[in-house]
Amino acid sequence: MTAPDTTTAELLLQPDTEHPSPGGQYSYRVLGACCRLFDREELPWPCCRLAWRSKEPSWRRIGRRLVPDLAARRCPSYAVELLQPGSRPTRTVLTLFAVRLSPALQEWWYSKQPASCDPANHLPPLPID
């Protein structure tokens, strides 16, 4: 088991590989790469502050319900199975915030381009040597 690189990610972690957590408390088995999404329907609007500012969110949310999470868009997220000693494996999404995606890999992971919806685009581009 090897820890992920703490600088820039050039390649995906392969499915069915096991890795230790950054602190060594547990290990995890990678199920696959995923995109961490933010659900706009879970926002607690309208705001309950006493002092309202110029533009407050509306009950009428225009646009997509699920949007990429801005906090995690520069870091890889994986669907994983946590392997904790003495307990059953737990499935969750793990974002490796200590790892930064390369620009090409970030474009593939969180692309807004119509070509990224092509079913043939299921693998990231190969790193340039």
N, C-alpha and C positions, 0 to 999 in steps of 0.2 A: 504494500500500500504506500503510495506516495502522496504528499501534500500538493495542492495546486500551487502554481507559481504566484508570487505575491506582487508581480509587476503587471505585465500585459499579457492577456490571454490571446494566443494565436490559434489554438485548436480547442474543440469541444472535449469535455470529459466523455469518455465512451460509456455507453449503457452497460450495465452489469459489472461495473468496476467498483471496488470498495476503496474509500479514502477516509483518513482520520479528520476529525473536526479541527479547526485552527487551534483550539485550546486543548485538544486531546481528550475531551470528556467522553466522546462517543465517536463512532464511525458511521458512515453512511454508504449505501449502495445507490449509485446513480441509475434512475429509471429512464431518464432522457432530458434533453434541454427543453425549456419552456419559457414563455414570456409572462412576466409578472404583470397582471392587469389591476387597475384601480377601478372599482365599481362606483360610479358617480351617484347611484341611487342610495348609497349608504351615507351620503353627506348629511349632517344634522341641520339642514336649512328649514325654515328661515332662521337666521341668526338670532340669538336671544340676548345680544348685548344691548345695553341701554343707549349708548352713543353710536348711532349708525353713521357710516361713512358714505361717500359718494356713490359707489356702485356695490350694491349688495346682491348676492345670488338670488335667483328667482325660483319659484316652485316649477316654472316651466323650463326644464332643462333641455336646451337645444343642442343637438349633436349626439355623438355616440355615448352609449351607456358605459361601456367598458373601454378604457383608454390605457395605454401603457403607463406604468407607474414611473413618474419622473425620477424618483429617488433610486430606482433600480435599473435605469436604462443604460448606464455605462458599465454595469456589472453583470456577469452571467448568472442566470437563475436555472435551477434544475429541479425536476420532480425527483425526489429521493425517498429512500426508505431508511429511517434512522435505526441504527443497530445499537441499542443501549444494552449494556450488560444487565442481565436479570429481568428484562422486560421484553414484551413482544415488539417486533418491528412496527414502526409508525410511519405512515406515508404523509409527506408534507412537501412544501416548496421551500428550497433553500437558496438564498441569494448570497453569493460570495462577494461581499463588499470590499474585501482586501484585494480582489483581482479586478483589473480594468480591461475592458474589451478593446482590441485594436480597432481602428476606424473602419476597416473593411468588415470585420466581424460584427461591429455595432450596427452598421448599415444593414447587414443581413438579418440580425436579431430583431431590430426595431425599425424596420424600413417603412416609409410612408409611400414608396413608389408603387405604382400599379403592377409593375413587372414582378414585384416580390410575392404577389399572390399566385404566381404560376406554380402549379403542382410539381414541376420539375426543379423548383428552387428549394428542395427540402434539405440540402446540405450546404454548409457555408463555403465560401470561396477558399481555395487553397492558399496558404501563406506564400508570399513572394520571397524567394531565397536571395 
